[in-house]
Amino acid sequence: MGASGSKARGLWPFASTPGGGGPEAAGSEQSLVRSRARAVPPFVFTRRGSMFYDEDGDLAHEFYEETIVTKNGQKGAKLRRVHKNLIPQGIVKLDPPRIHVDFPVILYEV
């Protein structure tokens, strides 16, 4: 569960002050905030692509090939999904940038 959240445990990148700053983080050994020299922006500029390239250079989520099936003397066409020789799309630039899933902000529209 939680596939849309960050994978890092024990790290809160959007802390307002380095080192936690809160009364509960000052005394605990396992604080959720690590000290950082730079602030992390709340935006995501790239993502991993979900599509694939085939041998011809076509880009799609899924690829199918048509196969001819003979059953009871009748020919019929059947689609079979292709799993081999597919190249992942890679990193995709987002335009415009998105707000990070773990950023604590409430979006309000009037």
Secondary structure, DSSP 8 states (H G I E B T S, - for coil): --TTS-S-SS--TT-SSTT--SHHHHH-SS-S----SS---SEEEEEE---EE-TT--EES--EEEEEEEETTEEEEEEEE--SS-EE--EEEEEEEEE-TT--------
